[in-house]
Amino acid sequence: MTTTKQVSNTRVLISKIPEGTAPNKSHFRTVNTIEEVPQLEDGAIYVKNSILSLDPYIRYDFPEGTEETAVVGFGIAKVIKSKNPAFPMGSTFFGPVRWETYSVLDQAQLGESVNLDNGLDKDVPLSVYNGVLGLSGFTVWDSLNRIGDLKAGETIYISSAAGTLGQLAGQLARRKGLRVIGSAGSDEKVAFLKNELGFDAAFNYKTQDRRIALADAAGPQGVDVYYDLIFDDTIDIVLDLLNPHGRILSIGVLALHQGQELAAPKNLVNILLKQLRYEGYMVYEYFDQWEAFWKEVKPLVKSGEIKYAETVVKSGLDIVPETYVRLLQGEFKGKVSVQIGDI
Ligand SMILES: NC(=O)c1ccc[n+]([C@@H]2O[C@H](COP(=O)([O-])OP(=O)(O)OC[C@H]3O[C@@H](n4cnc5c(N)ncnc54)[C@H](OP(=O)(O)O)[C@@H]3O)[C@@H](O)[C@H]2O)c1
């Protein structure tokens, strides 16, 4: 007689779509089901999730319909059953997982995944592979290289600079010889940028007039590059302040995640008049560069030359929605992970 093994699977669902507002706890529901360990199709894997990466963009993925949906984020997991040779049983997986204890991932869902055992450095905490050495870090490294066209002596301005992407963007730009200005939402974060990460200047966008603060921080050299993580009306200000041949690198949409109005600049003519370049970047097309990213950035993280702040909350899945809401409210610096199990 064969017995099918069963597991208890806790899962966070989106129960309500936030309309024109930031998500709050009431938009989520946690359910628990007893499920059979699934039979896998060729190419699929079955993972036990360990360290979930909480990313602002999850808000953007909320479906338009009314049906409850599982939340899909990125995270680190242990492969416990496999029909995919790239991710054998027992390997450490980084990629898209749902906010649940166990996930089945078919071949089509594995395109943005990495087998961490092929380069895992035990001297670096595993959670860092959610952040500065994960998708966030890769996004920054690749976008700056691919579309940044950064030149020593230029000035770059980074919004949400104390966030996961912002922290690394500032440090990588500085290593390339740029002058770095950042903005963040608290004086404590501003001090962190200047004192810990070595930003040349930083300001609190909540308490200071952004136009005056940015112009003051830039001084007569002006601004050459804007690393935009928000997509709000800061773009209007930057379009006025950018030097000729400046670039706007459009990377994030934190305003959208917050249910705020997106930028609709009235001064786009500056693109023509100052011969600016305004370019968007989406990481999903470029995973072929992952090895090169690790080769360059991992030693810098390991040696402490690249610094990062991160928060790892050790708890059950039920705490994930409120931690995500706190992340959007600006409570943390850098990557926020929730460790729901051992690896
Ligand atoms: N293009 C791509 O391929 C790609 C890849 C990865 C991530 N992204 C995007 O990049 C952006 C940044 O990601 P991240 O992980 O580094 O997030 P993050 O900056 O850590 O996000 C959280 C922080 O955002 C700030 N924030 C929230 N709403 C804001 C607003 N309306 N204006 C200004 N700051 C706000 C808060 O800090 P304060 O205290 O400073 O307000 C909060 O601590 C996100 O939109 C993300 O989806 C894009």
The ligand as a Gaussian input file, in Angstrom:
#p B3LYP/6-31G(d) Opt

LIG

0 1
 N       13.391000      48.120000     -13.176000
 C       13.625000      46.971000     -12.575000
 O       13.955000      45.992000     -13.226000
 C       13.504000      46.898000     -11.069000
 C       14.075000      45.823000     -10.338000
 C       13.973000      45.830000      -8.957000
 C       13.283000      46.857000      -8.306000
 N       12.719000      47.848000      -9.047000
 C       11.967000      48.933000      -8.408000
 O       12.859000      49.852000      -7.810000
 C       12.162000      50.563000      -6.773000
 C       13.003000      50.550000      -5.522000
 O       13.086000      49.214000      -5.045000
 P       13.712000      48.915000      -3.606000
 O       13.586000      47.464000      -3.389000
 O       15.040000      49.546000      -3.485000
 O       12.685000      49.651000      -2.681000
 P       12.949000      50.563000      -1.430000
 O       13.611000      51.812000      -1.870000
 O       13.618000      49.804000      -0.360000
 O       11.439000      50.858000      -1.020000
 C       11.049000      51.154000       0.241000
 C       11.373000      52.610000       0.541000
 O       10.790000      53.449000      -0.455000
 C       10.647000      54.743000       0.069000
 N        9.406000      55.265000      -0.477000
 C        8.221000      54.660000      -0.473000
 N        7.320000      55.441000      -1.126000
 C        7.968000      56.534000      -1.539000
 C        7.583000      57.684000      -2.271000
 N        6.340000      57.865000      -2.708000
 N        8.528000      58.614000      -2.517000
 C        9.790000      58.417000      -2.102000
 N       10.207000      57.347000      -1.408000
 C        9.295000      56.427000      -1.136000
 C       10.631000      54.576000       1.591000
 O       11.793000      55.188000       2.077000
 P       11.804000      56.730000       2.547000
 O       11.892000      56.690000       4.037000
 O       13.041000      57.255000       1.918000
 O       10.547000      57.373000       2.063000
 C       10.776000      53.075000       1.815000
 O       11.658000      52.762000       2.869000
 C       10.820000      49.864000      -6.623000
 O        9.827000      50.591000      -7.320000
 C       11.053000      48.522000      -7.276000
 O        9.867000      47.924000      -7.731000
 C       12.829000      47.882000     -10.394000

